[in-house]
Amino acid sequence: MSQIQQGMALLIAAFHKYSGKEGDKLTLSKGELKELLQTELGDIFGKSNDKAAIDKIFKDLDANADGTVDFQEYVTLVACLTMICNDFFSKK
């Protein structure tokens, strides 16, 4: 498997590790998203328990306002973070 394929597999596995704990196995609830962000992206987001910050991130990600974050919305987050990190490290 290529590195890109491995990365894709890891993104998929991370999503499904947290989705479905509180309901639909194909979406993330606010609690599931919070756990994913803190566990998998804690170095970027920190271990914040700031409810307002989590609420804002969730609202911004929930593009279709259905009260959950689906895989496409999750991938959008990861893509945006990847672009930000690339910009940051390209300037160093």
C-alpha atoms as an extended CHARMM CRD file, in Angstrom:
* protein
*
        92  EXT
         1         1  MET       CA              0.0000000000        0.0000000000        0.0000000000  PROA      1               0.0000000000
         2         2  SER       CA              1.3310000000        3.4680000000       -0.8610000000  PROA      2               0.0000000000
         3         3  GLN       CA              1.8260000000        6.1400000000        1.7830000000  PROA      3               0.0000000000
         4         4  ILE       CA             -1.2420000000        8.0240000000        0.5380000000  PROA      4               0.0000000000
         5         5  GLN       CA             -3.3340000000        4.8540000000        0.7090000000  PROA      5               0.0000000000
         6         6  GLN       CA             -2.0470000000        4.2390000000        4.2410000000  PROA      6               0.0000000000
         7         7  GLY       CA             -2.9840000000        7.7990000000        5.1830000000  PROA      7               0.0000000000
         8         8  MET       CA             -6.4620000000        7.3340000000        3.7690000000  PROA      8               0.0000000000
         9         9  ALA       CA             -6.8800000000        4.0740000000        5.6850000000  PROA      9               0.0000000000
        10        10  LEU       CA             -5.7650000000        5.7840000000        8.8990000000  PROA      10              0.0000000000
        11        11  LEU       CA             -8.2480000000        8.6510000000        8.4020000000  PROA      11              0.0000000000
        12        12  ILE       CA            -11.0690000000        6.1750000000        7.8450000000  PROA      12              0.0000000000
        13        13  ALA       CA            -10.0740000000        4.0550000000       10.8410000000  PROA      13              0.0000000000
        14        14  ALA       CA             -9.8220000000        7.0950000000       13.1260000000  PROA      14              0.0000000000
        15        15  PHE       CA            -13.3100000000        8.2720000000       12.1360000000  PROA      15              0.0000000000
        16        16  HSD       CA            -14.8750000000        4.8660000000       12.7740000000  PROA      16              0.0000000000
        17        17  LYS       CA            -12.9990000000        4.4530000000       16.0560000000  PROA      17              0.0000000000
        18        18  TYR       CA            -15.1710000000        7.2680000000       17.4720000000  PROA      18              0.0000000000
        19        19  SER       CA            -18.3450000000        7.2270000000       15.3580000000  PROA      19              0.0000000000
        20        20  GLY       CA            -21.3050000000        5.2480000000       16.5740000000  PROA      20              0.0000000000
        21        21  LYS       CA            -20.4650000000        5.2540000000       20.2720000000  PROA      21              0.0000000000
        22        22  GLU       CA            -23.5040000000        7.4680000000       20.9040000000  PROA      22              0.0000000000
        23        23  GLY       CA            -25.7700000000        6.5650000000       18.0000000000  PROA      23              0.0000000000
        24        24  ASP       CA            -25.3660000000        6.4090000000       14.2370000000  PROA      24              0.0000000000
        25        25  LYS       CA            -22.1870000000        4.5090000000       13.3680000000  PROA      25              0.0000000000
        26        26  LEU       CA            -21.6870000000        6.6870000000       10.2770000000  PROA      26              0.0000000000
        27        27  THR       CA            -21.6190000000       10.0410000000       12.0790000000  PROA      27              0.0000000000
        28        28  LEU       CA            -19.9480000000       11.7600000000       15.0140000000  PROA      28              0.0000000000
        29        29  SER       CA            -21.9950000000       13.2900000000       17.7970000000  PROA      29              0.0000000000
        30        30  LYS       CA            -20.6290000000       16.3470000000       19.5850000000  PROA      30              0.0000000000
        31        31  GLY       CA            -19.2490000000       14.1150000000       22.3460000000  PROA      31              0.0000000000
        32        32  GLU       CA            -17.6230000000       11.7440000000       19.8630000000  PROA      32              0.0000000000
        33        33  LEU       CA            -16.0810000000       14.6610000000       17.9780000000  PROA      33              0.0000000000
        34        34  LYS       CA            -14.7390000000       16.1160000000       21.2200000000  PROA      34              0.0000000000
        35        35  GLU       CA            -13.1360000000       12.7790000000       22.1160000000  PROA      35              0.0000000000
        36        36  LEU       CA            -11.6270000000       12.4530000000       18.6250000000  PROA      36              0.0000000000
        37        37  LEU       CA            -10.2250000000       15.9980000000       18.7050000000  PROA      37              0.0000000000
        38        38  GLN       CA             -8.7360000000       15.5860000000       22.1720000000  PROA      38              0.0000000000
        39        39  THR       CA             -7.3080000000       12.1130000000       21.6040000000  PROA      39              0.0000000000
        40        40  GLU       CA             -6.2240000000       12.1950000000       17.9810000000  PROA      40              0.0000000000
        41        41  LEU       CA             -5.5230000000       15.9230000000       17.4860000000  PROA      41              0.0000000000
        42        42  GLY       CA             -4.6850000000       17.0230000000       21.0140000000  PROA      42              0.0000000000
        43        43  ASP       CA             -1.3310000000       18.4060000000       19.9080000000  PROA      43              0.0000000000
        44        44  ILE       CA             -3.1950000000       20.8270000000       17.6330000000  PROA      44              0.0000000000
        45        45  PHE       CA             -6.3600000000       21.4990000000       19.6230000000  PROA      45              0.0000000000
        46        46  GLY       CA             -4.9870000000       20.8940000000       23.0930000000  PROA      46              0.0000000000
        47        47  LYS       CA             -6.8190000000       19.0000000000       25.7760000000  PROA      47              0.0000000000
        48        48  SER       CA             -9.3470000000       21.7850000000       26.0960000000  PROA      48              0.0000000000
        49        49  ASN       CA            -12.5820000000       21.2640000000       27.9570000000  PROA      49              0.0000000000
        50        50  ASP       CA            -13.8180000000       24.6310000000       26.6850000000  PROA      50              0.0000000000
        51        51  LYS       CA            -17.4380000000       23.8150000000       25.8390000000  PROA      51              0.0000000000
        52        52  ALA       CA            -17.8880000000       26.9880000000       23.7810000000  PROA      52              0.0000000000
        53        53  ALA       CA            -14.8570000000       26.1370000000       21.6210000000  PROA      53              0.0000000000
        54        54  ILE       CA            -16.0840000000       22.5760000000       21.0420000000  PROA      54              0.0000000000
        55        55  ASP       CA            -19.5760000000       23.8770000000       20.2430000000  PROA      55              0.0000000000
        56        56  LYS       CA            -18.1410000000       26.3220000000       17.6800000000  PROA      56              0.0000000000
        57        57  ILE       CA            -15.9810000000       23.6950000000       15.9950000000  PROA      57              0.0000000000
        58        58  PHE       CA            -18.9510000000       21.3180000000       15.8720000000  PROA      58              0.0000000000
        59        59  LYS       CA            -21.2760000000       23.9640000000       14.4500000000  PROA      59              0.0000000000
        60        60  ASP       CA            -18.7190000000       25.0040000000       11.8420000000  PROA      60              0.0000000000
        61        61  LEU       CA            -18.1520000000       21.3870000000       10.7630000000  PROA      61              0.0000000000
        62        62  ASP       CA            -21.8400000000       20.4470000000       10.6630000000  PROA      62              0.0000000000
        63        63  ALA       CA            -22.3100000000       21.9820000000        7.2050000000  PROA      63              0.0000000000
        64        64  ASN       CA            -25.7800000000       20.5170000000        6.6730000000  PROA      64              0.0000000000
        65        65  ALA       CA            -26.9150000000       21.4010000000       10.2430000000  PROA      65              0.0000000000
        66        66  ASP       CA            -28.2020000000       17.9170000000       10.9710000000  PROA      66              0.0000000000
        67        67  GLY       CA            -26.6750000000       17.8030000000       14.4500000000  PROA      67              0.0000000000
        68        68  THR       CA            -23.9170000000       15.3540000000       13.5380000000  PROA      68              0.0000000000
        69        69  VAL       CA            -20.5950000000       15.3740000000       11.7210000000  PROA      69              0.0000000000
        70        70  ASP       CA            -20.5190000000       12.9060000000        8.8420000000  PROA      70              0.0000000000
        71        71  PHE       CA            -17.4310000000       11.5210000000        7.1390000000  PROA      71              0.0000000000
        72        72  GLN       CA            -17.3280000000       14.2480000000        4.4740000000  PROA      72              0.0000000000
        73        73  GLU       CA            -17.5030000000       16.9800000000        7.1320000000  PROA      73              0.0000000000
        74        74  TYR       CA            -14.7560000000       15.2090000000        9.1230000000  PROA      74              0.0000000000
        75        75  VAL       CA            -12.5190000000       14.9220000000        6.0540000000  PROA      75              0.0000000000
        76        76  THR       CA            -13.0300000000       18.6380000000        5.4090000000  PROA      76              0.0000000000
        77        77  LEU       CA            -11.6500000000       19.3430000000        8.8960000000  PROA      77              0.0000000000
        78        78  VAL       CA             -8.6370000000       17.1050000000        8.3520000000  PROA      78              0.0000000000
        79        79  ALA       CA             -7.9580000000       18.6330000000        4.9190000000  PROA      79              0.0000000000
        80        80  CYS       CA             -8.1190000000       22.1730000000        6.3080000000  PROA      80              0.0000000000
        81        81  LEU       CA             -5.8260000000       21.3070000000        9.2110000000  PROA      81              0.0000000000
        82        82  THR       CA             -3.4080000000       19.6480000000        6.8050000000  PROA      82              0.0000000000
        83        83  MET       CA             -3.3160000000       22.7850000000        4.6540000000  PROA      83              0.0000000000
        84        84  ILE       CA             -2.7000000000       24.9810000000        7.7210000000  PROA      84              0.0000000000
        85        85  CYS       CA              0.1110000000       22.7120000000        8.8980000000  PROA      85              0.0000000000
        86        86  ASN       CA              1.6520000000       22.6890000000        5.4210000000  PROA      86              0.0000000000
        87        87  ASP       CA              1.5840000000       26.4820000000        5.3140000000  PROA      87              0.0000000000
        88        88  PHE       CA              3.0950000000       26.7100000000        8.7850000000  PROA      88              0.0000000000
        89        89  PHE       CA              5.9450000000       24.2730000000        8.1030000000  PROA      89              0.0000000000
        90        90  SER       CA              6.6130000000       25.6730000000        4.6240000000  PROA      90              0.0000000000
        91        91  LYS       CA              7.3690000000       29.0760000000        6.1790000000  PROA      91              0.0000000000
        92        92  LYS       CA              9.9430000000       27.7020000000        8.6270000000  PROA      92              0.0000000000
